Amino acid sequence: MTSPHPTPVPTSAEATERRRALRDLIAAHFEDIEPLPDDVCPLSVALYGADEVSDALDCLLDQQVTMGARVRDFEREFADFMGSRHAIMVNSGSSANLLAMAVLASERLPGALRPGDEVIVPAVTWATTIAPVLQMGCVPVLVDIDADTLNLRPQDMAEAISPRTRAIFPVHLLGNPIDMPALMQVADEHDLVVIEDTCESLGSTIAGRKVGSFGHFGTFSFYFSHHITTIEGGMLVTDDDGLADLARSMRAHGWTRDMSTRAELEAASPWIDPRFLFVNLGYNLRPMELQAAFGRVQLRRLEEFNERRHENARYLVSELSDLADELRFVTEQQGGRSTWFGFTVMTRDGETRRALSDFLEARRIATRPIVAGNLAVQPAFRDNPHRTVGTLVNATGVGERGLFIGNHPNLTQGQLDHIVRAFHDFFAG
């Protein structure tokens, strides 16, 4: 990866001292921020602090702002964390999904996905899982989810396979990992490509292995409310050298400049200035150095963040267990460890869900539907080519009866107790 930045001029001792003083001011600012009252529970809060802001400010002061050394460092650290050979940072998790599909549909890839090929996806996910499938001219095949884990089940996926099926796009929903060993067995038996959408589940594990590391690609999001944040940002991981090479090129216009085969490709077109040699159709999905500066600090805090999310969820399930006749809680996948992106419940019926949502919102507890419900009924996907498998009864039920509330690491004990009281007050009424 090359950068258009000039080499920064070494700073003087006086400039270094000014920066140290600036860091102290930033730290003092964050120390003065008052916590939210116990009766205010937003979906998420800012999980960054003085270190992230100071490191991002260093990028601005150094005038090193576009994709460069900090991005490379973050990619290496993220790959090490995941146990993957390659990590490619992009400007959002949505872009990570788009780039993964675009690479797998590239004409430079032997056996690439082609228009009309089918890609299996769960019916409950975010829009940007299915949109890239359609954008590559492929056909999403929507499969129902398990009512307890809210995840795609390998046996349902196997039933969805047709002669046109070429890929699977499993989604680890709201922190809960899918049974990836079983899913990969099915994929291997049918020679299917696997893209793991791990945007809501960074750090979740199944069979002792981090999700996102099983498939041909794993994708991640660092949006403001996710497990770590770069404000906006995302990442792809892969163990395949060829896929990584294509991803790095297509991330930045289709240039050769970040490809391991750069010399060979440039030699094949000697009449073109190698600084501007394009060998792939591509995009501009590049991240900024500021985002990478945030991400490097945040990654060091991830395990602490995820442990707190797990503790919060365990407390809420325990304290609300007496409402088991009224509510159903998501079950942690057997053999897996969820990172509990949110705290999810299912009510008896849609009317109860709507009333409960209104009640919690009135108590200043933010709620959301479970992702986007059954995407088969969303106009953007209902009106585009797709195939559904079965009745999608569980996906429909999730859309009608499910909601989640925020479960971020900065929830205080007072806020957790406020949430518990609100649920009990609603069902007592």
Rosetta blueprint (number, residue, H / E / L):
1 M L
2 T L
3 S L
4 P L
5 H L
6 P L
7 T L
8 P L
9 V L
10 P L
11 T L
12 S L
13 A H
14 E H
15 A H
16 T H
17 E H
18 R H
19 R H
20 R H
21 A H
22 L H
23 R H
24 D H
25 L H
26 I H
27 A H
28 A H
29 H H
30 F H
31 E H
32 D L
33 I L
34 E L
35 P L
36 L L
37 P L
38 D L
39 D L
40 V L
41 C E
42 P L
43 L L
44 S L
45 V L
46 A L
47 L L
48 Y L
49 G L
50 A H
51 D H
52 E H
53 V H
54 S H
55 D H
56 A H
57 L H
58 D H
59 C H
60 L H
61 L H
62 D H
63 Q L
64 Q L
65 V L
66 T E
67 M L
68 G L
69 A H
70 R H
71 V H
72 R H
73 D H
74 F H
75 E H
76 R H
77 E H
78 F H
79 A H
80 D H
81 F H
82 M H
83 G L
84 S L
85 R L
86 H E
87 A E
88 I E
89 M E
90 V E
91 N L
92 S L
93 G H
94 S H
95 S H
96 A H
97 N H
98 L H
99 L H
100 A H
101 M H
102 A H
103 V H
104 L H
105 A L
106 S L
107 E L
108 R L
109 L L
110 P L
111 G L
112 A L
113 L L
114 R L
115 P L
116 G L
117 D L
118 E E
119 V E
120 I E
121 V E
122 P E
123 A L
124 V E
125 T L
126 W L
127 A H
128 T H
129 T H
130 I H
131 A H
132 P H
133 V H
134 L H
135 Q H
136 M L
137 G L
138 C L
139 V E
140 P E
141 V E
142 L E
143 V E
144 D L
145 I E
146 D L
147 A L
148 D L
149 T L
150 L L
151 N L
152 L E
153 R L
154 P H
155 Q H
156 D H
157 M H
158 A H
159 E H
160 A H
161 I L
162 S L
163 P L
164 R L
165 T E
166 R E
167 A E
168 I E
169 F L
170 P L
171 V E
172 H L
173 L H
174 L H
175 G H
176 N L
177 P L
178 I L
179 D L
180 M H
181 P H
182 A H
183 L H
184 M H
185 Q H
186 V H
187 A H
188 D H
189 E H
190 H L
191 D L
192 L L
193 V E
194 V E
195 I E
196 E E
197 D E
198 T L
199 C L
200 E L
201 S L
202 L L
203 G L
204 S L
205 T E
206 I E
207 A L
208 G L
209 R E
210 K E
211 V L
212 G L
213 S L
214 F L
215 G L
216 H L
217 F E
218 G E
219 T E
220 F E
221 S E
222 F L
223 Y L
224 F L
225 S L
226 H L
227 H L
228 I L
229 T L
230 T L
231 I L
232 E L
233 G L
234 G E
235 M E
236 L E
237 V E
238 T E
239 D L
240 D L
241 D H
242 G H
243 L H
244 A H
245 D H
246 L H
247 A H
248 R H
249 S H
250 M H
251 R H
252 A E
253 H L
254 G L
255 W E
256 T L
257 R L
258 D L
259 M L
260 S L
261 T L
262 R H
263 A H
264 E H
265 L H
266 E H
267 A H
268 A H
269 S L
270 P L
271 W L
272 I L
273 D L
274 P H
275 R H
276 F H
277 L L
278 F E
279 V L
280 N L
281 L L
282 G L
283 Y L
284 N E
285 L L
286 R L
287 P L
288 M E
289 E H
290 L H
291 Q H
292 A H
293 A H
294 F H
295 G H
296 R H
297 V H
298 Q H
299 L H
300 R H
301 R H
302 L H
303 E H
304 E H
305 F H
306 N H
307 E H
308 R H
309 R H
310 H H
311 E H
312 N H
313 A H
314 R H
315 Y H
316 L H
317 V H
318 S H
319 E H
320 L L
321 S H
322 D H
323 L H
324 A L
325 D L
326 E L
327 L L
328 R E
329 F E
330 V L
331 T L
332 E L
333 Q L
334 Q L
335 G L
336 G E
337 R E
338 S L
339 T L
340 W L
341 F L
342 G E
343 F E
344 T E
345 V E
346 M E
347 T L
348 R L
349 D L
350 G H
351 E H
352 T H
353 R H
354 R H
355 A H
356 L H
357 S H
358 D H
359 F H
360 L H
361 E H
362 A H
363 R L
364 R L
365 I E
366 A L
367 T E
368 R E
369 P E
370 I L
371 V L
372 A L
373 G L
374 N E
375 L H
376 A H
377 V H
378 Q L
379 P H
380 A H
381 F H
382 R H
383 D L
384 N L
385 P L
386 H L
387 R E
388 T E
389 V L
390 G L
391 T L
392 L L
393 V H
394 N H
395 A H
396 T H
397 G H
398 V H
399 G H
400 E H
401 R H
402 G E
403 L E
404 F E
405 I E
406 G E
407 N L
408 H L
409 P L
410 N L
411 L L
412 T L
413 Q H
414 G H
415 Q H
416 L H
417 D H
418 H H
419 I H
420 V H
421 R H
422 A H
423 F H
424 H H
425 D H
426 F H
427 F H
428 A H
429 G L
